[in-house]
Structures are given as C-alpha cells and as structure tokens.
Amino acid sequence: MTNSHWSSSEKKIAQRVYRSAVDRELAEIMADFKERAANARTPADIWAVEHHLTRTRKQFDSKYDFRYSQLTWVFGILLREKRIEVKELDGLAEEKLRSIQALADILENSGK
C-alpha cells in the first residue's frame, strides 16, 4: 500500500496536509509542555516533565515520516487520530484515498 507515484499536484497536497498536521500537533505538545512545566513544584516534577517530553518526542518522530513511500501510512494514522480529515486529502488519487481510509479503519478496529 505504498502508492509510490505521487503527481506534482498530489505532492503539493501531501506537503500542505502533512505540514498542517505537524504544526497542529506541535502546538498541542508545546501547550501541554508549558502547562506541565508551570505546574512543576519539585525536582521530581521536573524529571516527570522531561520523561513525558522524551516519550512524546519519540512518538512524534516515529509517526511523522515525510517519505512519499510512507505517506499513505502516515495519513492513515493521522486520519485515525482525527488529526486530519478526509476532505483535506481531496485531490489525491482515488487509490491513495482508499488505502489511507483502509489503514485508518484497520487501526481503529485494532484499537491502536
């Protein structure tokens, strides 16, 4: 399900959707970090914030992979997490849209 060929118009759509999702998630991470840091009262709280941030960074880095061979998977994850909407993907080939939706459905049904 890699859908390896991406037309130039699909690449523009993919870049826009990907960048938008990254920006939104980073804004959420930043807000969460600021809240946790503001509520830290002890040295143990500081390390808990650091631990959470490290775990979040690893999850973020493993999810966001802008290689065209991986974008169907990435968009499937983002769709399942409701970080993107199907309408944002308008303009992608029907096969890609079906693959992305199928992956989102599989992930939803597997409880991931």
Secondary structure in CASP SS format (residue, H / E / C, confidence):
PFRMAT SS
TARGET T0000
AUTHOR 0000-0000-0000
METHOD secondary structure of the structure
MODEL  1
M C 1.00
T C 1.00
N C 1.00
S C 1.00
H C 1.00
W C 1.00
S C 1.00
S H 1.00
S H 1.00
E H 1.00
K H 1.00
K H 1.00
I H 1.00
A H 1.00
Q H 1.00
R H 1.00
V H 1.00
Y H 1.00
R H 1.00
S H 1.00
A H 1.00
V H 1.00
D H 1.00
R H 1.00
E H 1.00
L H 1.00
A H 1.00
E H 1.00
I H 1.00
M H 1.00
A H 1.00
D H 1.00
F H 1.00
K H 1.00
E H 1.00
R H 1.00
A H 1.00
A H 1.00
N H 1.00
A C 1.00
R C 1.00
T C 1.00
P H 1.00
A H 1.00
D H 1.00
I H 1.00
W H 1.00
A H 1.00
V H 1.00
E H 1.00
H H 1.00
H H 1.00
L H 1.00
T H 1.00
R H 1.00
T H 1.00
R H 1.00
K H 1.00
Q H 1.00
F H 1.00
D H 1.00
S H 1.00
K H 1.00
Y C 1.00
D C 1.00
F C 1.00
R C 1.00
Y C 1.00
S C 1.00
Q C 1.00
L H 1.00
T H 1.00
W H 1.00
V H 1.00
F H 1.00
G H 1.00
I H 1.00
L H 1.00
L H 1.00
R H 1.00
E C 1.00
K C 1.00
R C 1.00
I C 1.00
E C 1.00
V H 1.00
K H 1.00
E H 1.00
L H 1.00
D C 1.00
G C 1.00
L C 1.00
A C 1.00
E H 1.00
E H 1.00
K H 1.00
L H 1.00
R H 1.00
S H 1.00
I H 1.00
Q H 1.00
A H 1.00
L H 1.00
A H 1.00
D H 1.00
I H 1.00
L H 1.00
E H 1.00
N H 1.00
S H 1.00
G C 1.00
K C 1.00
END
